[in-house]
Amino acid sequence: MPRGSSPKRERQYEHIKESAEKRGAGEGRAKEMASRTVNKERARSGESKTASRTSAKGTSSGKDASSGKRGGQRSGQGSQEPTYDQLYQEAKRRDVHGRSNMNKGELRRALGK
């Protein structure tokens, strides 16, 4: 974290880093994701001396939602795609054998989705 960062940003950094590690990102990648996110939020809120074009972009036009507002949104095919947990629960209900060792793609294929 940069010198002079607030306790709030320190907590935010740790939370993002731990969350990324839980999702399977390596430690280095998790730190990078956390740093970039926190730095962008600092720039948006005026806590840093300078702000890049992309961090300040869309603050009034609404084109670029802040990471806090984006919150659990998924990229890719949007929210119409079922989550891993939803697929797993359906596989459990249908008694698909080997489901505990399957990843999301394999579950999708086994369920015919």
C-alpha positions in Angstrom: 0.0 0.0 0.0 1.2 3.5 -0.7 2.5 5.7 2.1 -0.3 7.6 3.8 -3.1 5.3 2.8 -6.0 5.2 5.2 -6.9 2.3 7.5 -10.1 1.9 5.3 -8.0 1.3 2.2 -5.7 -1.1 4.1 -8.7 -3.2 5.0 -10.1 -3.0 1.5 -6.7 -4.1 0.1 -6.6 -7.1 2.5 -10.2 -8.1 1.8 -9.7 -8.0 -2.0 -6.4 -9.9 -1.8 -7.8 -12.6 0.4 -10.9 -12.9 -1.8 -8.8 -13.3 -4.9 -6.7 -15.9 -3.2 -9.8 -17.9 -2.2 -10.9 -17.8 -5.9 -7.7 -19.4 -6.9 -5.5 -16.5 -7.9 -1.8 -16.8 -7.0 -0.5 -14.5 -4.3 1.2 -12.2 -6.7 -1.8 -11.9 -8.9 -4.0 -11.3 -5.8 -1.8 -8.5 -4.6 -1.8 -6.9 -8.1 -5.6 -7.1 -8.3 -6.0 -5.6 -4.8 -3.5 -2.8 -5.5 -5.1 -1.8 -8.8 -8.6 -1.8 -7.3 -7.6 0.2 -4.2 -5.5 2.7 -6.3 -8.4 3.2 -8.7 -10.8 3.8 -5.8 -8.3 6.2 -4.2 -8.1 8.2 -7.4 -11.9 8.2 -7.9 -12.5 9.6 -4.4 -9.7 12.2 -4.7 -7.4 10.6 -2.2 -4.4 10.5 -4.6 -2.5 13.4 -6.1 -3.2 12.4 -9.7 -5.9 10.3 -11.4 -5.5 8.4 -14.6 -8.0 8.9 -17.4 -9.5 5.5 -16.8 -9.9 5.9 -13.0 -11.7 9.2 -13.5 -13.6 8.1 -16.6 -17.3 8.0 -16.3 -17.7 9.4 -12.9 -20.5 11.6 -14.0 -21.6 9.8 -17.2 -22.1 6.5 -15.5 -20.2 4.5 -18.2 -17.6 3.1 -15.8 -19.2 1.8 -12.5 -16.9 1.8 -9.5 -15.6 -1.6 -8.3 -17.9 -1.2 -5.2 -20.9 -0.8 -7.4 -19.9 -3.6 -9.8 -19.7 -5.8 -6.7 -20.7 -9.4 -7.6 -21.4 -8.9 -11.3 -20.0 -11.5 -13.5 -18.3 -10.8 -16.8 -18.8 -12.9 -19.9 -22.2 -14.1 -20.7 -23.8 -12.1 -17.9 -26.0 -13.1 -15.0 -28.0 -15.6 -17.1 -25.3 -18.2 -16.8 -25.7 -20.5 -13.7 -23.0 -20.4 -11.0 -20.8 -23.4 -10.1 -22.8 -23.8 -6.9 -26.1 -23.8 -8.8 -24.8 -26.4 -11.3 -23.4 -28.5 -8.4 -26.7 -28.5 -6.6 -28.6 -29.6 -9.7 -26.0 -32.3 -10.3 -26.5 -33.5 -6.7 -30.3 -33.5 -7.2 -29.9 -35.6 -10.4 -27.3 -37.8 -8.6 -24.6 -37.2 -11.2 -21.7 -39.5 -10.3 -18.3 -37.8 -9.9 -19.7 -34.4 -9.5 -17.5 -33.5 -6.6 -14.4 -33.7 -8.8 -15.9 -31.7 -11.7 -15.2 -28.1 -12.6 -17.9 -25.8 -13.8 -17.5 -26.7 -17.5 -17.7 -30.4 -16.7 -20.8 -30.0 -14.6 -22.4 -28.0 -17.4 -21.6 -30.8 -19.9 -22.8 -33.6 -17.5 -26.1 -31.7 -17.1 -26.5 -31.0 -20.8 -26.4 -27.2 -20.4 
